[in-house]
């Protein structure tokens, strides 16, 4: 009952929230990596900003921004797929 | 004036507490040079003193008085956050109201520019722009204000579009009033309430954002005291905290002081914003 009738209608908002949170967390990783000194992309990005290494910062920002936009895109697509009314626009 | 006083008298307890705290912070910021016992950037004693007179909150890793740095931090951090919020609101509101009132190609171009600015996360975008501009205070204020004015633009445009469908706007247009009158006398008075509420919320976000940037070492530069970089400098001390003696306890509590100052101001502003939002939405309980 729940799986057949309630779940398909509830998927779209859940997927959107999950994707937006993931995107937010991926950006938040910049702060987390600096706090706990994890040698990751975020730490590297902050160090390069301090050194004003513009080419590297550009590349890192491109990666972060692309992930963010792709996650949003995925959320939109999954939201549309889960709702058959949106699959056939009038 | 009298209307405002009656409004204040009906304010709930939470809003009063919030306002009292905000006034306290403002007074601390304005009177910083007179109430701080020591200068903000001067080494005044041995490093890592415990909490006892004359250094009531101890000294930091360089021997600077922590209480004085907290007081000056109010002036630097809050002042810059306030300046940024005002600038963002001027840019965002003017843009949003113009876009809504003019419509047509101006609306189209402005909205698409805002979409582009909002597509990337603002922290990443700010880092990119700060690499180009360097970490001067003016650059910091301008970069954050422009990046976050996009959200103000969206809000003011949406609210103004609702107002623009009203009959009195049509009457004013038929009277032949110019653009300045339409925006200044007809639209602006009707969009101020949501904008004031948004101002409080935005201020909190800017404040946290500047603290985060300072924490990353890219905000205000030392030796200027600000709360974000104070958390950064003392964060490592938490690892050594134990509460067996007063000296050890004050050592571990040091990073919590600036963090607590940040959190308390954010909560205070939110309590007032809650009240303003309820007033502006017309809900009565």
Interface residues (C-beta under 8 A of the other chain):
Chain A: X23 X24 X27 X30 X31 X34 X35 X45 X46 X48 X49 X50 X52 X53 X54 X57 X58 X61 X64 X65 X68 X69
Chain B: X119 X120 X121 X123 X124 X125 X127 X128 X130 X131 X132 X134 X212 X215 X216 X217 X218 X235
